């Protein structure tokens, strides 16, 4: 609890002045009942502070549009991404703040019961930045693939593309990367490249594809043509 209060207190000033969030769910965060806003199945914001949290050990499909393609079509996979969010909102999960950063200014949070629940339904897949994913999550994923539930209805590709980056996203960089996650081990790797990628272009690796849409063109009136 001390660690949690410190983390929330530390980041509170960073999000001061943010529009007020309305909770669409709650978690037990280090033993404290915490109202949260679920952005999707693997990220939420703490309503009290506005701080974003990235859940570790698994990854939900992108929910900003029909942007994945493997086995089932983009529309079907977009629906599964939405189901992942609704499942996360539907229960109060036990979660713990972890040391280190979740990237992009987020805290790292472990919610093992949610991770397993989503993965066994095919609503998320195992994901690890450092070596293979946790054995219980890989076991749940193998069972989901064998049962062809959720995203695995048409079988599993060798890997899933989880993010795509274009060289022109940042000035003066000589290379960038796409992130790919092995469906057998849950281990993610960076595929380094030096390509400029046009918005709404499919980028494919090892049996799966992700539609490249720059972050600034994903939502509302700024949405790229392929998301409208």
HELIX and SHEET records of a PDB file:
HELIX    1   1 UNK A    2  UNK A   12  1                                  11    
HELIX    2   2 UNK A   13  UNK A   15  5                                   3    
HELIX    3   3 UNK A   74  UNK A   89  1                                  16    
HELIX    4   4 UNK A  112  UNK A  120  1                                   9    
HELIX    5   5 UNK A  135  UNK A  147  1                                  13    
HELIX    6   6 UNK A  150  UNK A  152  5                                   3    
HELIX    7   7 UNK A  167  UNK A  169  5                                   3    
HELIX    8   8 UNK A  215  UNK A  217  5                                   3    
HELIX    9   9 UNK A  220  UNK A  222  5                                   3    
HELIX   10  10 UNK A  225  UNK A  227  5                                   3    
SHEET    1   A 7 UNK A  25  UNK A  29  0                                        
SHEET    2   A 7 UNK A  32  UNK A  40 -1                                        
SHEET    3   A 7 UNK A  43  UNK A  46 -1                                        
SHEET    4   A 7 UNK A  52  UNK A  55 -1                                        
SHEET    5   A 7 UNK A 106  UNK A 110  1                                        
SHEET    6   A 7 UNK A  93  UNK A 103 -1                                        
SHEET    7   A 7 UNK A  25  UNK A  29  1                                        
SHEET    1   B 2 UNK A  58  UNK A  59  0                                        
SHEET    2   B 2 UNK A 125  UNK A 126 -1                                        
SHEET    1   C 3 UNK A  68  UNK A  69  0                                        
SHEET    2   C 3 UNK A 208  UNK A 212 -1                                        
SHEET    3   C 3 UNK A 201  UNK A 205 -1                                        
SHEET    1   D 3 UNK A 159  UNK A 163  0                                        
SHEET    2   D 3 UNK A 176  UNK A 182 -1                                        
SHEET    3   D 3 UNK A 188  UNK A 193 -1                                        
END                                                                             
